[in-house]
Amino acid sequence: MLTSNALIGLREGLEAVLVVSILIAFLVRTERRRALPLVWAGVGVAVALSVAVGAVLTYTAATLSFEAQEAFGGIASIVAVAFVTTMIFWMRRAGRTLAAQLRGQLDEALRLGPVAVITVAFLAVGREGLETAVFFFSSVRSAGGGTVLPLVGFLIGIAISIMLGFLLYVGAIRINLSKFFTVTGVLLVFVAAGVLAYGVHDLQEAALLPGLHALAFDVSASVPPTSWYGALLKGIFNFSPQTTVLEAIAWVGYVVVVLSLFLRPRRGAIRPARARTGEAT
């Protein structure tokens, strides 16, 4: 869980950092620094809301019966997969025009007033925050309820994303962001497939889906969950040595369909330029 959560923290964190850096750079370059506190206020509200959503999900699950917990966790896992899937396709499609859109929205908000500026910053960052909160909750569930490793992995990813965002902003490094989001998108497809399979298992435990005892395979003798490689497969891909038929169908179906669509060449695509601070912000 540490590795997969680090990937989520890195991906979502870098998206949020790039969004904030675009807004800040626009205000600095247009000599409207007085609006910077409003942007940070919007970012702060978005972060606080994301943390609150994660806390509410965790508290709600803890107060339910076993069957209700499994149903709640299964539904949350499927919602998290839907969020992440939407996110990777949205960034693939809108990444090239994101900076221009944000600058236009902020320029309009500056004419409307402080509340509009705060709202633009809140909405720009809040989407990544809410996605992360739901996916983090699902990761904690699939880790067996322990929050330490998922939280550590998530914080590591966030820290790396902040460092990369700062280095991009000051021009210390160059990253081909198109390739970065493509590679992390592919990895997230496999992570999301594991979360989806776990969500299906939760729904089977809650008796909302059939086939709990119909196993597609059982390799627990060869891949013990307590072994280092079993833990590695569990942490990265949420692999279960005992996988039901329905879980296997969900995992394979998701990977085949989503990966095929994600890697499909875009019409009219041009060769991406290597992103620099000025281009990213």
N, C-alpha and C positions, 0 to 999 in steps of 0.2 A: 504494500500500500504506500510505502514511502516514495517509491519511484513514480508510480502513477500520479500521486498527489503532487509531487514536485513538477511533473509535466503539466498538470492542470494549473498549478500556481504560476509556472513560467509562462505558459501560453496566455492565460487570462490576464496575468499581471502585466505582461509586456503590451498587450492590447490596451489596457487601461492607462499604462504609463505613456504610451505613444499618443493616446487621445489627449491626456493632460498636457503633454509637451507641445502638441499642436496648438492647443488653446493658449498656453502661456507664451509660446513664441509669437503667435499672432498679436497678442496684446503688447508684447515688448517691441516688436517691429513697427507697430502702428502708433507707438508712444501713448498707449492707454493703460499704463501700469496701475492706475488707480483702481482698475477693475479686477486686479489679481486676487485680492481678498475674497471677492464674490465667487470667483472660480474655485478657490480652495474651499469656500463654504459649501458649494454644491458637491464637490468631491467628498468632503467630510460627511455630509448627509447621506450620500450614496454608500459610503463605507459603513456608516452606522446602521443603515437599513439592512445591508447585506449580513452584518453580524447578527442583527436582531432576527432576521429570517432564519439563519442557521440555528440560533438558540431556541426559537419557537418550534422548529421542526424536531430538534433533539428532545425538548421538554415534552412535546406532544406525544412522541413515540414512547417515552419512558412511562407515561401514565396509562398506556393502553394494555389490554390483555394480550396474551401471546399471539392469538390468531389475528387480532386487530393490528398488533405491531407488524406482523408479517405482511398483512395487506397494505398497511400504510407505507412500509418500507419498499414493497414491490412497486406500488404506484409512484412513489418518489423516485425510484431508480429509473423507471420508464420516462418520467418527466425530465429527469436529469439528462438522459440520453437524447431526448428530443431537443433540449436546450443546446447541448454540445454539438449535435448534428447540424442544427440550424446555424450555430455560430461558425463552424468551420466552412460551411458553404457561403455564408454571408461575407466572411472575410475574403474568401476566394473571389467573390463577385464584386464587392464594394471596396476592396482594399486600395485600388488605384485612385478612386475618387474621394476617399474618406477625408483627406486633409482639406480639399476644396469645400466639401459639404460642411465640415465643422467650422471652417472660417466664415462661410456664408451665414450659417446659423448664429454664430457668435456676433458677427457684425450687425445682424438684424436685432439680436437681443440687446446689444449695447444702445441701440436707438430706442428700444422699448422701455428699458429701465433695469434696476438691480435684480428684481425678482426674476426677470426673463434670463438674465445672465446666470444666476444661480441654477435655474431650471435646466438650461442647456448643459451646464457642467454636470448636474445631477443625472440627467438622462444619458449623457455620453458615457459616464462611468458606471451608472447603476445597472445597466444590462449585464456587463461582465460580472459585477458583484453578485447579482441574484443568481446567475448561472453557476458561479463558483460555490455559493452557499448551498444550493440544492445538490450539486455534484459532490461536494464535500460530505454532506450528510449521508448520501448514498455510499460513499467510500467508507465512511465510519461503520455503516451497517454491514457492508460486505467484509470488513475487517474483524467482525465479531463483536462490535460495540466498543472496542478500545479506541480512544481518540488520540493517544500520544503519537504513534507513528504517522497516521494520516496528517495530523496537525504539523508535525516536524517537517514532513515532506512538503506540505503546502507552503509553509513559511520559507523553506529553502528555495522553492520555486519563485515565490514573491520577491525574496531578497535578490536573487539573480536577475529577475526581470527589472527591478529598480536600478540595479547597477548597470545593466545593459542600456536601459533607457537614458540614464544620466550620461553615459559615455557617448551614446548617439547624439544626445542634445548638444554636448560640448564639442562634438566633432572628433573625439579621440579614436573612434572606431567606425568601420563601415560594415554593414550587414546587408546582404541581399534578402530583404524582408519577404519577397515573394517566395523564394526557396525556403526560407525559415518557416513560414506559415504552411507551406506545402508539406514539408517533412513532419512538422509537429501535427499537422492535420491527419496525416497517414497514421502516425502513432496513436493519436486520440481515437481514431476509428476502432483500433484494436482494444484500447482501454474501455471505450464506450460499449463495445460488444460484450466485454466481460461484465460490465455493470448491468447491461440488459439481461444477460443470462442469469445473473444473480437475482435480478428483479423478478424474472419468470419463476425462479426457484422459490422466492418469497411468496409469490402468489399461489404456488403449488402447496407450500406449507400452510397457507391460509385456506386451502381447499377451494380457492376461486378458479384454479386451473387444474386439470386432471394430470395423471401420469407421474405422481411423485415417486413411485417405486419402479417406474419403467426406465431402467438405466440404458443409456446409449453405450456407455463403457464404464469400467471400474478398473483404474490403474493405480489404486492406492497402495498396492503391494510394490509396484515399481517406482511410483512417485509418492512417497509418504508425505503427508502435509507438514510433518515436523522436520523434514530434510531441508537443507539449504536451497536445493534446486526447486523443491516443492514450494517453499516460501517465496522464492524468486518469481516463479510462474504465477503464484497467487498475487504477489505484490504488483506485478506489471500488468498481467492480463486477466487477473481474477480467475485463474484456472482452478477448476475443482476436479480432483481425481475421480470423484463419483459424479458423473454428469448425466442428468436425465435426457431422454430423447427430445423433449420439448426445449430444454435449455440448449442442446446442441443445434437444433433447427434454428432457434432464435439467433445464436452466435454466428453460425455459418451464413444464414440468410442476410443478416445485417452487414457482415463484412463484405460479402460478394456484391450486394446491391450498392451500398454506400461507397465502398472503395472504387467500384467501377464508375460511378457517377462523379466522384470527386476527382479521379485521375483522368477523366475524359477531357480531351483537348477542347479549349474554349474557341468558339467561332470568332474569327477576327483578332485572336490573341496576338500580341506582339511581344517581342523578346523583352523581358523586364529589365529595367535599369537597376544597377546596384544602388541600393538605398543609402543615402547619406543623411546627416542630421538635417540639413536644409530641406531635403526631399521628404524625409519622414515627418518633419515638423512644419 
